[in-house]
């Protein structure tokens, strides 16, 4: 960028408009976290975690790969915690410089995620005695993915962000298809279409801001 | 200069200087009622602290920008935001630029 010490003006209005677009885009890019880092950790968690569920508890109670029972849930939990930590830190870092309405909205939205997930986990763990093991994947996976899809759409409403809305609608849609298809299939659909959808979302967001 | 010149919209001299246009453009991208920390703004605009201060002062004098010194915990923080008046002035400025661009090039 040229020297800006002076009171230099423009003769060409087009040049001024270009400068406006440049600085607006630059601020946006500097403040918003890299979409790849925001979506890919979640995409990988779903792809790998839900993929392991599919292999261990396949459709019609088939065992495609004889993994230990504890492995899929452990891997899934660890990956989701890593993803939550990464996006939480990035979100906090990028919003640190900005204060005002956005900060409060971001905090409230963050609480909505925590409260929703904690509430569902509590309800589901209370039910784990009475729900057959073969149906628990649907209960946990279906419930949590429904919540996440709805929260993405709600977030899109707060920040007027069409592409996040599409992502949330996609996640909600494939979740319904998966639940109707039944246990096993749900895990496969969430892994491939859900995890894959998040990876694609990160890629699209990244390519748009370059 | 022909007579058509006088019909052209006037450009706000406070905004129509490169450095201040850059500051106002960046701030206009924040949502209304959001402020940004001075050092971060300086980093994003790639300006020196002194230079940014000078231009912020001029924008503040015009009522376009509000600069608030506050504390975040124990650390002092300076927060900058576009005022409602500044946002309106920026919108008017952009409209004026567009009007200038659409102005047919008649005998100059």
Boltz contact constraints between the chains, C-beta under 6 A:
constraints:
  - contact:
      token1: [A, 1]
      token2: [B, 46]
      max_distance: 6.0
  - contact:
      token1: [A, 4]
      token2: [B, 18]
      max_distance: 6.0
  - contact:
      token1: [A, 4]
      token2: [B, 19]
      max_distance: 6.0
  - contact:
      token1: [A, 5]
      token2: [B, 51]
      max_distance: 6.0
  - contact:
      token1: [A, 7]
      token2: [B, 17]
      max_distance: 6.0
  - contact:
      token1: [A, 8]
      token2: [B, 18]
      max_distance: 6.0
  - contact:
      token1: [A, 9]
      token2: [B, 16]
      max_distance: 6.0
  - contact:
      token1: [A, 9]
      token2: [B, 17]
      max_distance: 6.0
  - contact:
      token1: [A, 13]
      token2: [B, 97]
      max_distance: 6.0
  - contact:
      token1: [A, 13]
      token2: [B, 100]
      max_distance: 6.0
  - contact:
      token1: [A, 13]
      token2: [B, 101]
      max_distance: 6.0
  - contact:
      token1: [A, 16]
      token2: [B, 97]
      max_distance: 6.0
  - contact:
      token1: [A, 17]
      token2: [B, 97]
      max_distance: 6.0
  - contact:
      token1: [A, 20]
      token2: [B, 25]
      max_distance: 6.0
  - contact:
      token1: [A, 23]
      token2: [B, 22]
      max_distance: 6.0
  - contact:
      token1: [A, 23]
      token2: [B, 25]
      max_distance: 6.0
  - contact:
      token1: [A, 23]
      token2: [B, 26]
      max_distance: 6.0
  - contact:
      token1: [A, 24]
      token2: [B, 25]
      max_distance: 6.0
  - contact:
      token1: [A, 24]
      token2: [B, 29]
      max_distance: 6.0
  - contact:
      token1: [A, 27]
      token2: [B, 26]
      max_distance: 6.0
  - contact:
      token1: [A, 27]
      token2: [B, 29]
      max_distance: 6.0
  - contact:
      token1: [A, 27]
      token2: [B, 44]
      max_distance: 6.0
  - contact:
      token1: [A, 28]
      token2: [B, 29]
      max_distance: 6.0
  - contact:
      token1: [A, 30]
      token2: [B, 44]
      max_distance: 6.0
  - contact:
      token1: [A, 97]
      token2: [B, 36]
      max_distance: 6.0
  - contact:
      token1: [A, 97]
      token2: [B, 37]
      max_distance: 6.0
  - contact:
      token1: [A, 97]
      token2: [B, 40]
      max_distance: 6.0
  - contact:
      token1: [A, 98]
      token2: [B, 34]
      max_distance: 6.0
  - contact:
      token1: [A, 98]
      token2: [B, 36]
      max_distance: 6.0
  - contact:
      token1: [A, 99]
      token2: [B, 35]
      max_distance: 6.0
  - contact:
      token1: [A, 99]
      token2: [B, 79]
      max_distance: 6.0
  - contact:
      token1: [A, 100]
      token2: [B, 33]
      max_distance: 6.0
  - contact:
      token1: [A, 100]
      token2: [B, 34]
      max_distance: 6.0
  - contact:
      token1: [A, 100]
      token2: [B, 35]
      max_distance: 6.0
  - contact:
      token1: [A, 101]
      token2: [B, 33]
      max_distance: 6.0
  - contact:
      token1: [A, 101]
      token2: [B, 34]
      max_distance: 6.0
  - contact:
      token1: [A, 102]
      token2: [B, 31]
      max_distance: 6.0
  - contact:
      token1: [A, 102]
      token2: [B, 34]
      max_distance: 6.0
